[in-house]
Amino acid sequence: MRKYVAEFIGTAILVLIGTGAVAGSTTLTGATGLKGSPLALSTLVIALAFGISIIIAAYSIGNVSGAVLNPALTLGMLIDGRLTVTDFVGYIVAQVLGALAGSGLLVAFAGSNKSLGANGYGDLSALNTGVGAAFLIETVLTFFFMLVVLGVTAKPEFSSVAGVVIGLTLSGLILIGLPFTGVGVNPARSFAPALLTGGEALSQVWLFIVAPLVGAALGALVHRYVLAPVYLDKKD
């Protein structure tokens, strides 16, 4: 139970800090948080907010649950043999509830559900990204994210820097993809703000659930059957 509580708290931290930065940027720079004048600064702040939230969670609750904080990564951990089916289900429930708590706190802070950092494509994208391109972007970014997470946590000697590497990786992915989809790569992070926002954001959230799951599954399969044997050979 402790690890599920840790996942709940960690995901709430991630969503509150990360989407809170998006909401603040939206308020200051325009309807999307990206179309106002300080474009580079807005993007950098959002990217760093998500990355820092990962680092905070990793070093505060990582020793309890591993600080997965993401149903897509949780699926990858299951495929890679690092989680049992029971923990897979428990983690996802905790992550979704934690994300809802984080978004709920943001609504309480802002007094409104109009700017919660929901992901989107088409009219909800700064670059009016099409649905096909958005699906590809979310799949590819999650694929790379999954590879980094599994790779950096594959050896105990990397444990002291894993949280920083994973956090900076997420920041880098957001710097690349933010104008296209807002960068979900995390079904819980995408679902909670979409549910509380409703409307078009909620109708589009399926993509930000399915694509990251596909990307993470592919990343885990590549790691397990292509890259992991290399690690084992070097260890032997």
N, C-alpha and C positions, 0 to 999 in steps of 0.2 A: 504493500500500500504506500510506503514511503516514496518509492520511485514514481508512482503515479501522481502523488501530490507534488513532487518535485517537477514533473513534466507540466502539470497544471500551472504552477507558479512561473516556471521558466517561459512557457509560451505566452502567458499573460504579460510578462515583462517585455518579451519580443514585440508583441502586437502593440502594446501601449506606447513604447518608446518609438518603434519604427513607424507605425501609422500615425502616431502623434506628430512626428516630424513632417509627414506628408500633409497632415491637416494644417499644421502651422504654416507650411510653405504655400498651401492652397489659399489660405486666408491672406497671406502677404503678397502673393504674386499673381493670383488669378484663378480662374475656374478649375484648372488642372494642376496648379502648382508649378507649371512648367512654361506657361505662355507669357508670363510677365518678364520684365527686363532682366532680373538677376538670374538668368537661366543656369549658368555654371554653378553658382553658389547654391542655388536651390537643389540641384541634382546632387552636389557633393554633400550637403547637409543630410539629405535623406539617406544616401548611401552609407555615410558614416554612422547615422543613427541606428540603422539595422545592424551594421557590423559590430558596433559597440554593444548593442543589446545581446548579441550572440556571445560576445566575450564575457559580459557580465554574468550571463546565465551559465556559461561553461565553467567559470571559476567559482560560482556560488553553489550550484546544484549538480554540476557535472559528476562529482564523486558519488552521487546518490543514484542518478538515473542515466548518466551519460549525456544529458542535455541534448536530446535529439530534437525536440520542439517542432517537429514537422512530420505530418503523416506520410509524405512522399519518401523522406529519408527513413522513416520507420519501416516502410515497405521494403526499401533497399536493404536495411539491416536484417529483416526477416529472410530475404532471398540469399543474403550473404551468410546466413547461419548464425547471426549474432543475437537474435531475439527468438523466443519461443512464440507460438501462436497466441498463447494467453497474454504475454506481455505486449505483443503486437496490437491486440484488441484494446488492452488497458491503456497503452500509450496513446493510441489514436483518440479514444474517448477523452482522456485527460487533456490532450492537446487542443481538441476542438472546444472543450469547455473552458480551457484557459484562454484561448483566443477570444471567445465570446466575452469572458470576463474583462480582458484587456480592452476590447472595443466598447464594452458597456461602461467602463471607467472613463474612456475618452468622451463618450456621450455625456456622462455626468459632468466632466470637466468643462466641456464646451457648451453644454446646454442645448445641443442640437445634433441631429444625425445626418446633416447635410454634407459634412466633410470628414469622412472616416478613413480615407486612404484606400478606397476600394480599387481593385484592378479593373482594367477594361480594354476593349478594342473598339474600332470604329469611332463613333462619336465620343466615346469615353477615353480615347487615346490621344495624346498630344500630337501624334503624327498620323492619326486616322488609320491606324494599322488594320488591315483586313483580317478576317477570322483565320484564314489559312496560315498567314504569316505569323499571327499571334500564337497559334498552336505550335508552330515550328519553333518559334523563339522560346516559349516556355519549356518545351520538351528539351531543346538543346541546352539551355542554361541549367536546367535541373540535372541533366545528364552529367555535365561537367562538375556541378556542385556535388553530386553523389560520388563521383570518382575521387574528388579531393577529400571529402569526408571519410570515405572508406580507406583511402590511401594514407592519410595522416594519422588515422587511429589504428592502423594495422600493426604498428610496433610500439611497445611500451616506452621506448626511448623518445618518442615524439610527443608523449602525453603532456609534457610541460608547455609545449608551444601549440598544441592542437587547437585550443580555443581561439588563439590569435589568428592562426592560419585560416581557420574556417570563417571567422568573422570578417577578415580582410577579403577572403574569396567572395563572400556574399556582397560586400561593398563593391568589389570590382564588377560583379555581375549586374548589380543595380546601375552602376555608372554606364554600362553598355546598353542595358535594356529598358531603362526607365522611360524614355520618351515613346517607346513602342507599346508597352503593355502595363507599365508601372512595376513590373517584375514581381510576380507572385512566388514562383518556385516552392510554394508551401500552401497546400490546400486549406489548412486551418487559418493561416494568415489572410487568405483570400476570402474564405467563406464567411468569417465573422463580420467584417465590415460590410460585405455585400448583403448579408441577411438583415443587418440593422439599418442599412441604407435603403434597401428595397429597390423597386423600379427596374431600370435597365441594368444596373449593377448586378442585381440578383439574377436577372435573366441570362447574364453572360458568365456567371460564376462557374458553370459547368466546365468551361474550357480551362479554368485555373485550378480545377480539381483533377480533371482527366489528364491533361498534358504533363503536369509535374509527376503524376503517378507513372505515366509511360516513360518519361525521361529517367526517373529514379530506378525503375525496374531494369531498363536497358543499361544504365550505369552499373548497377549491382551485378548484372550478368557478365558484363565485360570485366569487371573487377574480379569476380569469383573465378571465371573460367579462362581469362586471358592474362590478367595482371597478377593476381594472387599467387599463381604458381611461380612467378619470377621472384616474389618476396620469399617464398618458401625455399626455393633453390639457393638463394643467396644466404639464407639463414643456415641451411644445411652445410 
